[in-house]
Structures are given as C-alpha cells and as structure tokens.
C-alpha cells in the first residue's frame, strides 16, 4: 500500500507538470494572438513589449489542485477566483481603483472566513485591511525580471520544509503543485530578457496564496492563532513596500500614484544593477532570514531585530543614493 501511494503521488506530479506547462504555453499562444503585452513607459524597468498576465498560471495551478483533490479548500478557491478574474481584467483594461480594492477586501473575507468569523468586528476590519494591503505590496514588488518567481520559490520552499519536518499543516501536493507553477513561470521570467511578466493577476494571486499558507501554518500548530512574527517569512517584501509608502507619505507625495521609488527599482534603474542580481539578492536575503527564524527560540525578538536591521539598511541605502546623486525621479 505504501509503495502504491508513492506511485500515485509520482503520477500526480507528472500529470500536474505536463498540465501546467501546457496551460502556460497555451496562454502564451492566446497572449500573442490577442497582443496581450506590457508596453514600457516612463515608470517601467524594461524597454520592450513583453507578454503580460502569465502569472495566471499560479491561479490555474491552485484550481487544478483543488479539482484533483475533491474540491479542496473551497472558500480559498472562491476568493482566489474572484481576485484572479478582476485582476486579469484590470491587466487588460485598467479598472477603477475602488473596484480593485473592493474585490481585494471581498476576496480576503471569503478566503479566510472560516478563520476569522469569530473575531470582534474591529479585529475583522483590521485583519481584512492589513491583508488587502499586503496583496498590494506583492503587486508593487513585482517590477523586475525574476523577482516574484525567485521570492516565491523561497517562500514555498520554506513552507515545504515546515510541512515535512515540523507539522503537516498543508497537503504536500498543494505545495508541489504551486512549486511546479513557480518553476514553469520562472523558466520564462527569470531571464535577462524575460519572455513574460506575471501581471497583477500573478502578483496579487501569489500574495493571497502566500497569506493562505501563513494562516494555515499558524492555525494548525501546537499554539494556534495568528502570530505577527510569522510575517517574518515575507518581511523583505513588506519592508521595501511599507518603507517606500512611508517615504512618499512623509515627503507629501501621493502614495496611490504609480512610481519606481522602491529600493529594488532604484538598484535597477539608477544604479544599473542587473535585474537578476537584484531579484536573486532579495530572495537570498529572505532565505537567510527564514533560516534564522527557524533556528531561534524567541521568534518575536528575532522579528523585531530583523525589522530594525531592514529599516536601517533601507535608510542607509537611500542616504548613499542621495550622496551619489542617484535618487530616482520623484513623482
């Protein structure tokens, strides 16, 4: 029986790999046929049109997992589907900001309703707003070749380790299916000249998937309940995203306007560091932070120390850029 289980698992992984590759290639065909491309503008970090929306494979991989596992996690799939549809439409034809925000709030509520329906109303509102904000930070941080793929690979790898060696908080097929999708997308995106971009549909859906894994991990441990220190697993994205918002707010600029003032964008556009070096550096930094988190006993203190380190590094980086006259054009 044990041998048969392994055979079935291998067969599933083979079928999942073939299906996900086929879906991604089929999407490329559709995108080329209908000219679904990201054309560079003054805020872009690329210089030629690139196929847009290929990150839809993250959503499709989760849908494939659910359909092949007895409609697993129905609320999660419903919330993710709502988010994927609206985000993809927004990639094709920009939607009003209020509609995007409403969709994100609704998707968070649907996806995590089973986990948050016992919260007080103020806690429910806070939870929803914070998680919707993280979705947007994921979107902001997906601006150069390989960033989303490399970073997500580290995150899924970390959760795979936890599922294998700490406690089985999620089916390994879930993580493997997602990992396959990331590798397939990364094959075309983690390049000097990327063949595709994820689009909002990819970055925002990956943000929701990441939050789903965080909540599953915290709510199935020996001490269930949301522990803020778990956000350490995505703290590099959070630090760059939140600190850039704070910097723009304190300087009196509109935090909702598109820009390219994140630290990673400054490295690429002003310091001319290659995309893949920056993407790999962010992923490596998050990997080292995750390893440290797993090794220490006081998770909260560790998260505080890492936060102080990242804030300091961010400040010193832009102080250096200012001294060298390498600050990005302010908008």
BAMILO-468101 format. One record per residue: x, y, z of N, C-alpha, C in turn; residue in one letter; residue number from 1. Coordinates in steps of 0.1 Angstrom, whole numbers, plus 5000, padded with zeros to 4 digits. Atoms other than C-alpha are relative to their C-alpha. Example, Ala and Ser with C-alpha at 12.3 -4.5 7.8 and 13.67 -1.06 7.14 Angstrom:
BEGIN
NODE    n_x    n_y    n_z   ca_x   ca_y   ca_z    c_x    c_y    c_z   r     k
NODE   5009   4988   5000   5123   4955   5078   5009   5012   5000   A     1
NODE   4991   4989   5000   5137   4989   5071   4992   5011   5008   S     2
END
This chain:
BEGIN
NODE    n_x    n_y    n_z   ca_x   ca_y   ca_z    c_x    c_y    c_z   r     k
NODE   5008   4988   5000   5000   5000   5000   5009   5013   5000   X     1
NODE   4991   4988   4999   5028   5024   5009   5007   5002   4986   X     2
NODE   4994   4999   5013   5045   5017   4975   4990   5005   4990   X     3
NODE   5011   4996   5009   5012   5022   4957   4997   5015   5002   X     4
NODE   5002   4986   4997   5008   5056   4974   5011   5008   4994   X     5
NODE   4989   4993   5006   5042   5067   4962   4998   5001   4985   X     6
NODE   5002   5001   5014   5034   5056   4927   4989   5010   4995   X     7
NODE   5011   4991   5003   5001   5076   4927   5005   5014   5001   X     8
NODE   4995   4986   4998   5020   5107   4940   5009   5004   4989   X     9
NODE   4991   4997   5011   5046   5105   4913   4992   5002   4987   X    10
NODE   5008   4998   5011   5019   5101   4887   4993   5013   5000   X    11
NODE   5006   4987   4999   5001   5131   4900   5010   5011   4997   X    12
NODE   4990   4989   5003   5033   5152   4899   5003   5001   4985   X    13
NODE   4998   5000   5014   5039   5141   4863   4989   5007   4992   X    14
NODE   5012   4995   5007   5004   5149   4852   4999   5015   5003   X    15
NODE   5000   4986   4997   5005   5182   4871   5010   5009   4992   X    16
NODE   4989   4993   5007   5038   5192   4855   4996   5002   4985   X    17
NODE   5004   4999   5014   5025   5184   4820   4989   5010   4998   X    18
NODE   5012   4991   5001   4992   5202   4826   5004   5015   5001   X    19
NODE   4996   4986   4997   5008   5233   4840   5009   5006   4989   X    20
NODE   4992   4995   5011   5034   5236   4812   4991   5002   4988   X    21
NODE   5009   4999   5011   5006   5230   4786   4991   5013   5002   X    22
NODE   5009   4989   4998   4984   5257   4802   5008   5013   4998   X    23
NODE   4992   4988   5002   5013   5282   4803   5003   5003   4985   X    24
NODE   4997   4998   5015   5022   5276   4766   4987   5004   4993   X    25
NODE   5012   4996   5006   4986   5278   4757   4997   5015   5002   X    26
NODE   5003   4985   4998   4983   5312   4774   5010   5008   4992   X    27
NODE   4991   4992   5009   5014   5324   4755   4994   5001   4986   X    28
NODE   5006   5000   5013   4996   5314   4723   4988   5011   5000   X    29
NODE   5011   4991   4999   4965   5334   4734   5005   5014   5001   X    30
NODE   4995   4986   4997   4985   5364   4746   5006   5006   4987   X    31
NODE   4994   4995   5012   5004   5366   4713   4989   5003   4989   X    32
NODE   5010   4998   5010   4973   5362   4692   4992   5013   5002   X    33
NODE   5009   4988   4997   4954   5390   4710   5009   5012   5005   X    34
NODE   4991   4989   4997   4985   5412   4716   4999   5004   5015   X    35
NODE   5001   4997   4986   4983   5410   4754   5014   5002   5005   X    36
NODE   4986   4997   4997   5016   5427   4762   5001   5012   5010   X    37
NODE   4997   4989   4992   5031   5451   4787   5010   5009   4992   X    38
NODE   4992   4991   5007   5044   5481   4768   5007   5009   5010   X    39
NODE   4992   4991   4991   5072   5501   4785   4995   5014   5000   X    40
NODE   5003   4985   4999   5065   5536   4798   5011   5006   5009   X    41
NODE   4989   4993   4992   5085   5561   4819   5002   4994   5014   X    42
NODE   4998   5006   4987   5079   5541   4851   5005   4985   4999   X    43
NODE   4996   5014   5002   5089   5507   4836   5015   4998   5002   X    44
NODE   4986   5004   4999   5121   5489   4843   5004   4991   4989   X    45
NODE   4996   5007   5012   5121   5472   4809   4998   5009   4988   X    46
NODE   4999   4991   5011   5125   5486   4774   4993   4994   4987   X    47
NODE   5006   5006   5012   5105   5463   4750   4987   4994   5005   X    48
NODE   5012   5006   4997   5070   5449   4749   5002   4985   5004   X    49
NODE   4999   5014   4995   5066   5416   4769   4987   4995   5003   X    50
NODE   5013   5007   4997   5038   5391   4772   4995   5003   5014   X    51
NODE   5005   4996   4987   5016   5401   4801   4990   4990   5005   X    52
NODE   5010   5009   4994   4995   5380   4825   5003   4986   5002   X    53
NODE   4996   5014   4999   5015   5348   4825   4999   4995   5014   X    54
NODE   5001   5005   4986   5012   5347   4863   4987   4994   5003   X    55
NODE   5013   5007   4998   4977   5334   4858   5002   4985   5003   X    56
NODE   4997   5015   4998   4994   5300   4860   4999   4997   5015   X    57
NODE   5000   5003   4985   4996   5304   4898   4985   4997   5004   X    58
NODE   5014   5003   4997   4958   5306   4900   4995   4987   4994   X    59
NODE   5004   5012   5007   4953   5278   4874   5006   4988   5007   X    60
NODE   4994   5012   4993   4977   5255   4894   4992   4997   5012   X    61
NODE   5008   5003   4988   4956   5260   4925   4987   4995   4997   X    62
NODE   5013   5005   5005   4924   5254   4906   5002   4985   4996   X    63
NODE   4997   5014   5004   4940   5222   4892   5001   4991   5013   X    64
NODE   4998   5007   4988   4950   5211   4927   4986   4997   5006   X    65
NODE   5013   5001   4993   4915   5217   4941   4991   4990   4992   X    66
NODE   5009   5009   5008   4897   5199   4912   5005   4985   5001   X    67
NODE   4995   5014   4999   4920   5168   4916   5001   4995   5014   X    68
NODE   5000   5004   4986   4917   5167   4953   4986   5002   5007   X    69
NODE   5014   4999   4995   4879   5167   4958   4996   5013   5004   X    70
NODE   5004   4986   4998   4874   5204   4956   5005   5005   5014   X    71
NODE   4993   4996   4987   4899   5211   4985   4999   5015   5001   X    72
NODE   5000   4985   4996   4897   5245   5003   4991   5008   4991   X    73
NODE   5010   4993   5009   4865   5257   4985   5000   5015   5003   X    74
NODE   5000   4986   4997   4865   5291   5003   5012   5007   4994   X    75
NODE   4987   4995   5006   4901   5297   4993   4999   5001   4985   X    76
NODE   5001   5000   5015   4894   5288   4957   4990   5011   4995   X    77
NODE   5010   4990   5004   4863   5310   4955   5006   5014   5001   X    78
NODE   4994   4987   4998   4882   5340   4970   5011   5003   4989   X    79
NODE   4989   4998   5010   4912   5334   4947   4995   5002   4986   X    80
NODE   5006   4999   5013   4890   5330   4917   4995   5014   4997   X    81
NODE   5005   4986   5001   4873   5364   4923   5011   5009   4998   X    82
NODE   4988   4991   5001   4907   5380   4928   5006   4999   4986   X    83
NODE   4994   5002   5013   4921   5364   4896   4993   5006   4989   X    84
NODE   5008   4994   5011   4892   5374   4874   5001   5015   4999   X    85
NODE   4999   4986   5000   4892   5410   4884   5014   5005   4997   X    86
NODE   4986   4996   5003   4930   5413   4884   5004   4998   4986   X    87
NODE   4996   5003   5014   4933   5398   4850   4993   5010   4991   X    88
NODE   5007   4990   5008   4906   5421   4836   5007   5014   5001   X    89
NODE   4993   4988   4997   4925   5450   4852   5013   5001   4992   X    90
NODE   4988   5000   5008   4956   5439   4834   4997   5003   4985   X    91
NODE   5004   4997   5013   4937   5441   4801   4995   5014   4998   X    92
NODE   5006   4986   5001   4918   5473   4807   4999   5005   5015   X    93
NODE   5000   4995   4987   4925   5493   4839   4987   5003   5006   X    94
NODE   5013   4998   4994   4896   5493   4863   5001   5011   5011   X    95
NODE   5000   4990   4989   4886   5519   4889   5007   4995   5012   X    96
NODE   4993   5004   4988   4908   5518   4920   4990   4995   5011   X    97
NODE   5009   5004   4990   4877   5515   4942   4995   4985   4998   X    98
NODE   5005   5014   5003   4866   5483   4924   5011   4990   5003   X    99
NODE   4989   5009   4997   4900   5467   4927   5001   4998   5015   X   100
NODE   4999   5001   4986   4901   5475   4964   4989   4992   5006   X   101
NODE   5012   5008   4995   4866   5462   4970   5002   4985   4997   X   102
NODE   4998   5014   5003   4875   5430   4952   5010   4993   5009   X   103
NODE   4990   5006   4991   4906   5425   4973   4995   4998   5014   X   104
NODE   5006   5001   4987   4887   5431   5005   4990   4988   5001   X   105
NODE   5009   5011   5000   4860   5407   4995   5007   4986   4999   X   106
NODE   4992   5013   5001   4885   5380   4984   5006   4996   5013   X   107
NODE   4994   5003   4987   4903   5382   5018   4989   4995   5009   X   108
NODE   5010   5004   4992   4870   5379   5036   4995   4986   4997   X   109
NODE   5005   5013   5005   4858   5349   5015   5011   4989   5003   X   110
NODE   4989   5009   4999   4892   5332   5016   5002   4995   5014   X   111
NODE   4996   5003   4986   4897   5334   5054   4988   5000   5009   X   112
NODE   5012   4998   4991   4861   5335   5066   5000   4989   5011   X   113
NODE   5000   5010   4990   4864   5302   5084   5010   5002   5012   X   114
NODE   4990   4997   4990   4894   5315   5103   4997   5013   5008   X   115
NODE   5001   4987   4993   4882   5350   5112   4985   5003   5004   X   116
NODE   5014   4997   4997   4844   5347   5116   4997   5001   5015   X   117
NODE   5002   4999   4986   4848   5345   5154   5006   5013   5006   X   118
NODE   4993   4988   4995   4868   5378   5156   4990   5011   5003   X   119
NODE   5008   4988   4998   4854   5410   5170   5000   5008   4987   X   120
NODE   5002   4992   5012   4842   5435   5144   5012   5008   4996   X   121
NODE   4988   4991   5003   4872   5458   5148   5012   4991   4996   X   122
NODE   4990   5009   5003   4895   5428   5146   4998   4995   4985   X   123
NODE   5004   5005   5014   4877   5416   5114   5004   5011   4990   X   124
NODE   4997   4988   5009   4881   5451   5098   5015   5001   4999   X   125
NODE   4985   4999   5000   4918   5453   5108   5006   4989   4992   X   126
NODE   4994   5012   5007   4926   5418   5095   4998   5002   4985   X   127
NODE   5003   4999   5014   4909   5425   5062   5008   5011   4993   X   128
NODE   4992   4988   5006   4926   5459   5056   5014   4996   4999   X   129
NODE   4986   5003   5000   4960   5446   5066   5004   4990   4989   X   130
NODE   4997   5010   5010   4958   5415   5043   4998   5006   4986   X   131
NODE   5001   4994   5013   4945   5436   5014   5012   5009   4997   X   132
NODE   4988   4992   5002   4974   5459   5019   5012   4992   4996   X   133
NODE   4989   5009   5004   4998   5430   5017   4999   4996   4986   X   134
NODE   5002   5004   5015   4983   5419   4984   5005   5011   4991   X   135
NODE   4995   4989   5009   4991   5454   4970   5015   5001   5001   X   136
NODE   4986   4999   4999   5026   5453   4984   5006   4989   4991   X   137
NODE   4995   5010   5009   5031   5420   4965   5000   5005   4986   X   138
NODE   5001   4994   5013   5019   5438   4934   5011   5010   4997   X   139
NODE   4989   4989   5001   5043   5468   4940   5013   4993   4998   X   140
NODE   4987   5006   5000   5072   5444   4944   5003   4992   4988   X   141
NODE   4998   5008   5012   5067   5426   4911   5003   5010   4989   X   142
NODE   4997   4990   5010   5085   5451   4889   5012   4997   4992   X   143
NODE   4988   5003   5008   5116   5434   4876   5001   4985   4997   X   144
NODE   4999   5014   5004   5126   5401   4859   5004   4991   5012   X   145
NODE   4996   5010   4990   5126   5372   4883   4997   5002   5014   X   146
NODE   5002   4997   4985   5116   5390   4915   4989   4991   5006   X   147
NODE   5011   5008   4994   5083   5373   4921   5003   4985   5000   X   148
NODE   4997   5014   5001   5095   5339   4909   5010   4995   5010   X   149
NODE   4990   5004   4991   5126   5338   4930   4996   5001   5014   X   150
NODE   5005   4998   4986   5110   5352   4961   4990   4990   5004   X   151
NODE   5010   5010   4997   5080   5328   4959   5006   4987   5001   X   152
NODE   4993   5013   4999   5104   5299   4954   5005   4998   5014   X   153
NODE   4995   5001   4986   5120   5307   4988   4988   4998   5009   X   154
NODE   5011   5001   4990   5086   5311   5005   4994   4986   4999   X   155
NODE   5005   5014   5001   5072   5278   4991   5009   4990   5005   X   156
NODE   4990   5009   4995   5104   5261   4999   5000   4999   5015   X   157
NODE   5000   4999   4985   5103   5273   5035   4987   4993   5005   X   158
NODE   5012   5007   4995   5067   5261   5039   5001   4985   4997   X   159
NODE   4998   5014   5003   5077   5228   5023   5008   4993   5011   X   160
NODE   4991   5005   4988   5104   5224   5050   4991   4998   5012   X   161
NODE   5008   5000   4988   5079   5232   5077   4990   4989   5000   X   162
NODE   5010   5010   5001   5053   5208   5064   5007   4986   5001   X   163
NODE   4993   5013   4999   5079   5180   5062   5005   4997   5014   X   164
NODE   4992   5002   4988   5098   5185   5094   4994   5006   5013   X   165
NODE   5006   4994   4988   5076   5205   5118   4986   4994   5002   X   166
NODE   5013   5006   4999   5040   5197   5113   4993   5001   4986   X   167
NODE   5007   5000   5013   5018   5188   5083   4988   5009   5000   X   168
NODE   5011   4990   5000   4998   5220   5081   4993   5001   4986   X   169
NODE   5006   4999   5013   4991   5216   5044   5004   4987   4992   X   170
NODE   4996   5012   5008   4990   5187   5019   5012   5003   4991   X   171
NODE   4987   4997   5008   5024   5184   5002   4997   5001   4985   X   172
NODE   5004   4998   5014   5006   5181   4968   4997   5014   4997   X   173
NODE   5003   4986   5002   4994   5216   4973   5013   5008   4998   X   174
NODE   4987   4993   5001   5029   5229   4978   5008   4996   4987   X   175
NODE   4993   5004   5012   5043   5208   4950   4994   5005   4987   X   176
NODE   5007   4995   5012   5017   5219   4925   5003   5015   4998   X   177
NODE   4996   4986   5000   5024   5255   4934   5015   5002   4996   X   178
NODE   4986   5000   5003   5061   5249   4932   5003   4998   4985   X   179
NODE   4999   5002   5014   5058   5235   4897   4996   5012   4992   X   180
NODE   5005   4988   5007   5038   5266   4886   5011   5011   5001   X   181
NODE   4990   4989   4998   5065   5289   4900   5012   4997   4991   X   182
NODE   4988   5004   5009   5093   5269   4882   4997   5002   4986   X   183
NODE   5004   4998   5014   5074   5270   4849   5000   5015   4997   X   184
NODE   5000   4986   5002   5067   5307   4852   5015   5006   5000   X   185
NODE   4986   4995   4998   5103   5313   4864   5009   4997   4988   X   186
NODE   4992   5004   5012   5117   5295   4834   4999   5010   4989   X   187
NODE   5002   4990   5011   5103   5322   4811   5002   5014   5005   X   188
NODE   4999   4987   4995   5106   5351   4835   5014   5003   5006   X   189
NODE   4987   4997   4993   5139   5347   4854   5011   5000   4989   X   190
NODE   4990   4999   5011   5160   5358   4824   5004   5015   4999   X   191
NODE   4995   4987   5003   5180   5388   4813   4989   5007   4992   X   192
NODE   5011   4995   5008   5153   5393   4787   4988   4991   5002   X   193
NODE   5011   5008   4996   5121   5380   4802   4991   4998   4988   X   194
NODE   5010   5003   5010   5096   5363   4778   4986   5003   5004   X   195
NODE   5013   4997   4995   5067   5371   4800   5000   5007   5014   X   196
NODE   5002   4994   4987   5055   5391   4830   4988   4994   5007   X   197
NODE   5011   5006   4993   5031   5379   4857   4988   5008   4999   X   198
NODE   5012   4991   5000   5008   5409   4856   4994   5001   5014   X   199
NODE   5006   4999   4987   4986   5419   4885   4994   4987   5004   X   200
NODE   5007   5012   4997   4968   5386   4882   5010   4990   5007   X   201
NODE   4990   5009   4994   5001   5368   4891   5004   5005   5013   X   202
NODE   4994   4995   4987   5015   5390   4918   4989   5001   5011   X   203
NODE   5010   4999   4989   4982   5396   4937   4995   4986   5004   X   204
NODE   5004   5013   4997   4972   5360   4934   5010   4993   5009   X   205
NODE   4989   5006   4992   5006   5349   4947   5000   5006   5014   X   206
NODE   5001   4994   4986   5001   5374   4976   4990   4993   5008   X   207
NODE   5011   5007   4993   4968   5357   4985   5004   4986   5004   X   208
NODE   4996   5014   4998   4983   5322   4982   5010   5000   5012   X   209
NODE   4990   4999   4989   5012   5333   5005   4993   5002   5013   X   210
NODE   5007   4997   4988   4988   5347   5031   4992   4987   5004   X   211
NODE   5008   5012   4997   4967   5315   5029   5009   4990   5007   X   212
NODE   4991   5009   4994   4998   5294   5037   5004   5005   5014   X   213
NODE   4996   4995   4987   5008   5317   5065   4989   4997   5011   X   214
NODE   5011   5003   4991   4973   5314   5081   4999   4985   5003   X   215
NODE   5001   5014   4998   4972   5277   5076   5011   4995   5010   X   216
NODE   4989   5004   4991   5006   5273   5093   4998   5004   5014   X   217
NODE   5002   4995   4986   4997   5295   5123   4989   4993   5007   X   218
NODE   5012   5005   4994   4963   5280   5128   5000   4985   5002   X   219
NODE   4999   5015   4998   4974   5243   5128   5011   4996   5008   X   220
NODE   4988   5004   4991   5004   5244   5151   4995   4996   5014   X   221
NODE   5003   5004   4987   5006   5234   5187   4993   5012   5008   X   222
NODE   5007   4988   4994   4996   5270   5197   4993   5008   4989   X   223
NODE   5007   4993   5011   4970   5281   5171   4997   5014   5003   X   224
NODE   5003   4986   4999   4963   5317   5164   5011   5008   4992   X   225
NODE   4991   4992   5009   4978   5344   5142   5011   5006   5009   X   226
NODE   4989   4994   4993   5013   5353   5154   5007   5009   4990   X   227
NODE   4995   4990   5009   5026   5385   5139   5014   4997   4996   X   228
NODE   4987   5003   5004   5061   5371   5139   5001   4992   4987   X   229
NODE   5001   5008   5012   5050   5348   5111   5002   5008   4987   X   230
NODE   4998   4991   5011   5051   5378   5088   5015   5002   4997   X   231
NODE   4986   5000   5002   5089   5374   5091   5003   4993   4987   X   232
NODE   4997   5008   5012   5086   5349   5062   4998   5008   4987   X   233
NODE   5001   4991   5012   5077   5378   5038   5005   5014   5003   X   234
NODE   4997   4987   4994   5094   5406   5057   5008   5009   4990   X   235
NODE   4992   4993   5010   5118   5416   5028   4990   5008   4991   X   236
NODE   5010   4994   5008   5088   5424   5006   4993   5011   5008   X   237
NODE   5007   4991   4992   5070   5441   5034   5008   5012   5004   X   238
NODE   4991   4988   4996   5100   5463   5044   5001   5009   4989   X   239
NODE   4998   4991   5012   5106   5476   5009   4987   5007   4997   X   240
NODE   5013   4995   5004   5069   5481   5002   4995   5011   5010   X   241
NODE   5005   4991   4990   5059   5497   5035   5009   5013   5002   X   242
NODE   4991   4989   4998   5090   5519   5039   5000   5010   4988   X   243
NODE   5001   4992   5011   5086   5532   5004   4987   5009   5001   X   244
NODE   5012   4993   4998   5050   5541   5011   5002   5011   5011   X   245
NODE   4997   4990   4990   5061   5559   5043   5008   5011   4995   X   246
NODE   4991   4990   5005   5089   5577   5025   4992   5010   4991   X   247
NODE   5008   4991   5009   5064   5591   4999   4990   5008   5008   X   248
NODE   5010   4993   4992   5038   5600   5025   5007   5011   5008   X   249
NODE   4993   4990   4993   5063   5619   5046   5005   5011   4992   X   250
NODE   4996   4990   5009   5075   5638   5016   4989   5007   4993   X   251
NODE   5012   4994   5006   5040   5648   5007   4995   4996   4987   X   252
NODE   5004   5004   5013   5036   5628   4976   4988   4990   5001   X   253
NODE   5012   5009   5000   5005   5607   4966   5005   4986   5001   X   254
NODE   4995   5014   4998   5011   5572   4979   4992   4990   4991   X   255
NODE   5008   5009   5009   4985   5558   4954   5005   5001   4986   X   256
NODE   4995   4998   5014   5003   5571   4923   5010   4989   4997   X   257
NODE   4990   5009   5005   5024   5547   4903   5014   5007   5000   X   258
NODE   4987   4994   4999   5061   5553   4907   5011   4988   4999   X   259
NODE   4989   5010   4999   5095   5535   4907   5011   5004   5010   X   260
NODE   4991   4996   4989   5110   5545   4940   5003   4990   5010   X   261
NODE   4997   5010   4991   5112   5512   4957   5016   4998   5000   X   262
NODE   4986   5002   5000   5147   5502   4967   5005   4991   4989   X   263
NODE   4996   5009   5011   5148   5473   4942   5000   5007   4986   X   264
NODE   5000   4993   5013   5138   5497   4914   5011   5010   4999   X   265
NODE   4989   4991   5000   5164   5522   4924   5013   4993   4997   X   266
NODE   4988   5008   5003   5191   5495   4923   5000   4997   4985   X   267
NODE   5000   5004   5015   5180   5485   4887   5001   5013   4991   X   268
NODE   5002   4989   5009   5171   5519   4872   5011   5011   5002   X   269
NODE   4991   4989   4997   5195   5543   4890   5015   4995   5001   X   270
NODE   4986   5005   4998   5225   5521   4900   5003   4990   4989   X   271
NODE   4998   5009   5011   5221   5498   4869   5005   4987   5004   X   272
NODE   4997   5013   4996   5224   5466   4888   4991   4991   4992   X   273
NODE   5008   5009   5008   5212   5437   4866   4987   4995   5008   X   274
NODE   5012   5004   4994   5176   5426   4873   5002   4987   5008   X   275
NODE   4999   5013   4994   5185   5390   4881   5009   5000   5013   X   276
NODE   4992   4998   4988   5212   5401   4906   4991   5005   5012   X   277
NODE   5009   4994   4990   5186   5422   4925   4990   4990   5004   X   278
NODE   5010   5010   4997   5159   5395   4923   5006   4989   5009   X   279
NODE   4994   5010   4992   5183   5369   4935   5005   5004   5014   X   280
NODE   4996   4995   4987   5196   5391   4963   4988   5001   5009   X   281
NODE   5012   5000   4992   5161   5397   4976   4996   4986   5005   X   282
NODE   5004   5014   4997   5153   5360   4975   5010   4994   5010   X   283
NODE   4990   5005   4991   5186   5351   4992   4999   5006   5014   X   284
NODE   5002   4993   4987   5181   5377   5019   4988   4994   5008   X   285
NODE   5012   5006   4993   5146   5363   5027   5003   4986   5004   X   286
NODE   4997   5013   4996   5160   5328   5027   5009   5000   5013   X   287
NODE   4991   4999   4988   5187   5337   5053   4992   5004   5012   X   288
NODE   5008   4995   4989   5161   5355   5074   4991   4988   5004   X   289
NODE   5008   5011   4997   5138   5324   5072   5008   4989   5008   X   290
NODE   4992   5010   4993   5166   5301   5082   5003   5004   5015   X   291
NODE   4998   4995   4986   5174   5323   5112   4988   4999   5008   X   292
NODE   5013   5001   4992   5137   5324   5122   4998   4985   5005   X   293
NODE   5002   5014   4997   5136   5286   5122   5010   4995   5011   X   294
NODE   4989   5004   4990   5168   5284   5144   4998   5006   5014   X   295
NODE   5000   4993   4988   5160   5309   5171   4987   4995   5008   X   296
NODE   5011   5003   4991   5137   5303   5201   4990   5011   5002   X   297
NODE   5008   4988   4997   5124   5338   5207   4996   5006   4986   X   298
NODE   5004   4996   5013   5105   5344   5174   4997   5015   4999   X   299
NODE   5005   4986   5000   5091   5378   5184   5013   5010   5000   X   300
NODE   4988   4992   4999   5125   5392   5194   5008   5000   4987   X   301
NODE   4993   5001   5013   5141   5379   5162   4993   5009   4989   X   302
NODE   5007   4992   5010   5114   5395   5141   5003   5015   5002   X   303
NODE   4997   4986   4997   5120   5428   5159   5014   5004   4995   X   304
NODE   4987   4998   5004   5157   5426   5153   5002   5001   4985   X   305
NODE   4999   5000   5015   5153   5418   5116   4993   5013   4995   X   306
NODE   5007   4988   5004   5128   5447   5113   5009   5012   5001   X   307
NODE   4991   4988   4998   5153   5472   5128   5011   4999   4990   X   308
NODE   4990   5001   5010   5180   5458   5105   4996   5005   4986   X   309
NODE   5005   4997   5013   5159   5462   5074   4997   5015   4999   X   310
NODE   5002   4986   5000   5148   5497   5083   5013   5008   4999   X   311
NODE   4987   4994   5000   5184   5507   5090   5006   4999   4986   X   312
NODE   4994   5002   5014   5196   5492   5057   4993   5008   4990   X   313
NODE   5008   4992   5009   5168   5509   5038   5004   5015   5001   X   314
NODE   4996   4986   4998   5177   5543   5053   5014   5003   4995   X   315
NODE   4986   4998   5004   5214   5539   5047   5002   4999   4985   X   316
NODE   5000   5001   5015   5208   5528   5011   4996   5013   4993   X   317
NODE   5004   4987   5006   5189   5559   5002   5008   5012   5004   X   318
NODE   4990   4989   4997   5213   5581   5021   5012   4999   4991   X   319
NODE   4989   5002   5010   5241   5566   4999   4996   5005   4986   X   320
NODE   5004   4995   5013   5220   5572   4968   4999   5015   4999   X   321
NODE   5001   4985   5000   5213   5608   4978   5014   5006   4999   X   322
NODE   4986   4995   5000   5251   5614   4984   5006   4999   4986   X   323
NODE   4994   5003   5013   5259   5599   4950   4991   5006   4989   X   324
NODE   5009   4994   5010   5230   5618   4932   4993   4989   4992   X   325
NODE   5006   5011   5007   5214   5585   4923   4985   4998   5005   X   326
NODE   5014   5002   4995   5179   5591   4938   4991   4999   4987   X   327
NODE   5009   5001   5012   5150   5581   4914   4992   5013   4999   X   328
NODE   5008   4988   5003   5129   5609   4898   4988   4999   5009   X   329
NODE   5012   5000   4991   5102   5618   4923   4988   5004   4992   X   330
NODE   5013   4998   5007   5066   5617   4911   4989   5004   5010   X   331
END
